[in-house]
């Protein structure tokens, strides 16, 4: 059973990476609408369990625009998804 499971959605837009919905341990979920001009979305997660000595951290792509050129250009300009809650 997790001691702590938290996540944050990140959306790549023409303005850069924007924070979306989040889950904070002990506080629950905070829902935020996705930006209409997003080209890429990820969810960054952290999981802490009693059986593991380290916090497991990972990110998963959850949505991608069909316009590959827009995605590539904005990833080149702003880099990859933040590794943070």
N, C-alpha and C positions, 0 to 999 in steps of 0.2 A: 504494500500500500504506500502511495507517495506521501512523503512528509510535506512536500511543496511541489506544486505544478503551476507554473506561470507562463504566459505567452503574450506576445505583442504582434499585431499585424503591421506590416510595412508596405507602403505603396509608392512606386516610382512614378513621378509626375514630371512635367516640364520644369517644375520648381525644385525638384530634388526628391529625396526620400521623405515621405510624410507618415507619421505615426497614425495608426488606425485603432481598432478595437483592442482591448487588453483584458487580461485576467491577472489579478494580483491576489496572492494567497491571503485569505482572511477578509478580503474585501469584495470578492466576486468579479463579475464581468462588467466592463464599461463598453458599450456599443457605440461605434462611430461609423457613419456612412462612408463608403468608399468614394474617393474623389472621382468625379465623372471623367476626368482627363488622365486617369492612371493608365500606364502601359504594362505594368508588371506588379504582382503582389506576392508577398511571402508572409509566412508566419514563423517567427522566431520563438523557440520554446526552451524552457529550463525545467528539469525534473530532478528532484532530490528524493531519494529513498533511504530507508534505514539500512538496507543491505549493501549499499554502494558507498565507497569512500569519497567519490567525487560527484559533483553535480553534472548530469548529462545535459549537454547543450546542442541544439541543432536547429536548422531552418529548412522549411519546405516551401517550394513554389506552389501557390494556390490558384493563380490566374495569370494569363499572358495574352497580350493583344495579338491579333492576327497580323499586325503590321510589324514585321521583324525589323525593318529599318529604324522605326521609332524606338523600339526596345534597345537595339544595339547602340544607337546614338546617345540615348539617355544613360545607359549603363557606362558608356565610355566617358561621359561628362561627369557623372555623379558616383561611379563606382558600384560595388555590390551592396546588397542588403546589409543594414547595420546588424552587428552581432550584439544586440542589447535589448533589454526590456524597456 
